[in-house]
Amino acid sequence: MDREPTTSRETEDALEETSRQDIQRWPALLALLVIVIAYSQISENLAPLPRFAIPGIVIIGILLMGLAISRGRHLLVRPIALVLIGAITIAEVISSLLLVSILPRLHIDPTELLRDAALIWGINVVTFALWYWEIDGGGPLMRKMRPHEAKDFLFPQQAIGESEKWRPRFLDYLFLACNHSTAFSPTDTAVLSRRAKVLVMIQAALSLMAIAVLIAKAINTL
């Protein structure tokens, strides 16, 4: 009866130790800062809230994660990150819908429109790279602790049996997200879980909206 709480506590301690020693979070932090910069540059009529509200929310999320790490509560970082990425995704969905809706109704400076579409496309890539990094195999901590458990994505190195020596880093998920935003399909990495497939479909749809605006504006100027 008393063994389960002990085992659970031992697992939590092991995860905390792994997080302190081996998890590189700076690429994800850099990605969040890119989103802050992008949303601070987007046009006011495409911001779901006042222009600097989303950057402010992201910065607060970064500070909360930093506070959790400084207090040794490393297991709190992932829930905060998931909530933050979810909020960014909702903001991006709204911005993408606004981008499509204003195209036929308002006279917009072409340079401004193209800039906004490019910013939204970039936000899309970075946001879903964060999603993939956080969900695959239960997140970076669980991928380190339990490398043989079920994954959401199957990278080529894992398919050929190099999972003992090779683990995906944030750049691998950024590359994966970039592929999904340009080719609208997996390239060298298989999508395994249903939740990953849902995220890939959402990302492709949002990317298609931004690219459709770019194409429509290009055709309109011919």
C-alpha positions in Angstrom: 0.0 0.0 0.0 2.8 2.4 0.8 5.1 1.5 -2.1 3.2 3.5 -4.8 3.6 7.0 -3.2 7.3 6.2 -2.7 7.8 5.1 -6.3 5.9 8.2 -7.5 8.1 10.4 -5.3 11.3 8.7 -6.6 10.2 9.2 -10.2 9.5 12.9 -9.5 12.9 13.3 -7.9 14.5 11.6 -10.9 12.7 13.9 -13.3 13.7 17.0 -11.3 17.4 15.9 -11.3 17.2 15.2 -15.1 15.7 18.6 -15.7 18.5 20.3 -13.8 21.3 18.4 -15.4 20.4 17.7 -19.0 17.5 19.6 -20.5 18.5 22.6 -22.6 15.6 25.0 -22.5 17.3 28.0 -24.1 16.2 27.2 -27.7 12.5 27.2 -26.5 13.1 30.4 -24.7 14.6 31.9 -27.9 11.6 30.7 -29.8 9.2 32.4 -27.3 11.2 35.7 -27.7 10.8 35.4 -31.5 7.1 35.3 -31.0 7.2 38.3 -28.7 9.1 40.3 -31.4 6.8 39.1 -34.2 3.6 40.0 -32.3 4.9 43.4 -31.3 5.4 44.1 -35.0 2.1 42.9 -36.3 -0.6 45.3 -37.4 -3.1 46.4 -34.8 -6.1 45.2 -36.8 -4.7 41.7 -36.8 -3.9 41.5 -33.1 -6.5 39.5 -31.2 -5.9 41.9 -28.2 -4.1 45.2 -28.1 -0.9 44.8 -30.0 1.4 44.4 -27.0 -1.0 42.1 -25.0 0.3 38.9 -26.5 4.0 39.8 -26.0 3.1 40.7 -22.4 1.4 37.4 -21.8 4.4 35.5 -23.3 6.9 37.5 -21.1 4.8 36.7 -18.0 4.8 33.1 -18.9 8.6 33.1 -19.4 9.0 34.8 -16.0 6.7 32.2 -14.3 8.8 29.4 -15.8 12.0 31.1 -14.7 10.6 31.4 -11.2 9.6 27.7 -11.1 13.1 26.7 -12.2 14.8 29.1 -9.7 12.7 27.5 -6.9 13.6 24.0 -8.0 10.0 23.2 -9.2 11.1 22.0 -12.6 8.0 19.8 -13.1 5.9 23.0 -13.1 7.6 24.3 -16.2 5.9 22.0 -18.7 2.3 22.8 -17.6 3.0 26.5 -17.7 4.6 26.1 -21.1 1.6 24.1 -22.5 -0.9 26.8 -21.3 1.3 29.5 -22.8 1.7 27.8 -26.1 -2.1 27.1 -26.2 -2.7 30.9 -25.6 -0.3 31.7 -28.4 -2.0 29.2 -30.7 -5.5 30.7 -30.1 -4.0 34.2 -30.8 -2.5 32.9 -34.0 -5.8 31.4 -35.1 -7.6 34.7 -34.6 -4.9 36.6 -36.4 -5.0 34.2 -39.4 -8.8 34.5 -39.6 -8.6 38.3 -39.4 -5.9 38.3 -42.1 -8.1 36.4 -44.5 -11.2 38.4 -43.6 -9.7 41.8 -44.2 -8.2 41.0 -47.6 -11.4 41.6 -49.7 -12.9 44.3 -47.5 -10.2 46.9 -46.8 -7.7 48.8 -48.8 -4.4 47.8 -47.3 -0.9 48.8 -48.1 0.6 45.8 -50.0 3.9 46.0 -48.1 2.0 45.9 -44.8 -0.1 43.0 -45.8 2.8 40.9 -47.0 4.7 41.7 -43.9 1.8 40.6 -41.7 1.3 37.4 -43.6 5.0 36.6 -43.3 4.9 37.4 -39.6 1.9 35.1 -39.0 3.6 32.3 -41.1 6.7 32.7 -39.0 4.7 32.6 -35.7 3.0 29.5 -37.0 6.3 27.7 -37.5 7.8 28.6 -34.2 4.6 28.0 -32.2 4.1 24.4 -33.5 7.8 23.7 -33.1 7.2 24.4 -29.4 4.1 22.2 -29.5 6.0 19.3 -31.0 9.0 19.7 -28.6 6.6 19.7 -25.6 4.3 16.8 -26.5 6.6 14.3 -28.2 7.0 11.3 -25.9 5.6 13.3 -22.9 8.0 16.2 -23.3 11.8 16.6 -23.1 12.1 15.2 -19.5 10.2 12.0 -20.3 12.1 11.5 -23.6 15.3 11.6 -21.5 14.1 9.3 -18.7 12.1 6.8 -20.9 13.6 6.8 -24.4 11.9 3.6 -25.4 8.3 4.6 -24.6 5.8 5.5 -27.3 6.6 8.6 -29.3 4.4 11.1 -31.2 6.9 11.4 -34.0 9.4 8.9 -35.5 12.6 10.6 -36.7 14.8 8.8 -39.2 17.5 8.2 -36.7 15.0 6.4 -34.4 13.7 4.4 -37.3 17.1 2.9 -38.1 17.8 2.1 -34.4 19.9 5.0 -33.2 17.6 6.0 -30.4 20.2 4.9 -27.8 22.7 7.5 -29.1 20.4 10.1 -30.6 17.6 12.2 -29.2 15.7 14.9 -31.0 16.6 18.5 -30.0 14.5 21.6 -30.5 16.1 22.3 -33.9 14.7 18.9 -35.1 11.2 20.0 -34.1 11.7 23.4 -35.7 12.7 21.7 -38.9 9.7 19.4 -38.7 7.4 22.4 -38.2 8.9 24.3 -41.1 8.3 21.3 -43.3 4.6 21.1 -42.3 4.2 24.8 -43.0 5.7 24.6 -46.4 5.0 21.1 -47.8 1.8 20.7 -45.7 2.9 17.1 -45.0 5.6 15.2 -43.2 8.8 14.7 -45.1 11.3 12.5 -43.3 9.6 12.2 -40.0 6.5 10.0 -39.4 3.5 11.4 -37.4 2.4 8.6 -35.1 -0.1 9.8 -32.5 -3.6 11.2 -33.0 -2.8 14.3 -31.0 0.2 15.0 -33.2 -1.9 14.5 -36.3 -4.4 17.0 -35.1 -1.7 19.6 -34.4 -0.2 19.0 -37.9 -3.6 19.5 -39.5 -4.1 22.8 -37.6 -0.6 24.0 -38.5 -1.1 23.2 -42.2 -4.5 25.0 -42.3 -3.1 28.1 -40.6 0.0 28.1 -42.8 -2.2 27.7 -45.9 -4.2 30.8 -44.9 -1.1 33.0 -44.7 0.3 31.6 -48.0 -3.1 32.0 -49.7 -3.1 35.7 -48.8 0.4 36.1 -50.2 -0.5 34.3 -53.4 -3.8 36.3 -53.7 -2.0 39.6 -53.3 0.6 38.6 -55.8 -2.0 37.7 -58.4 -3.9 40.9 -57.7 -0.8 43.0 -58.5 -0.3 41.4 -61.9 
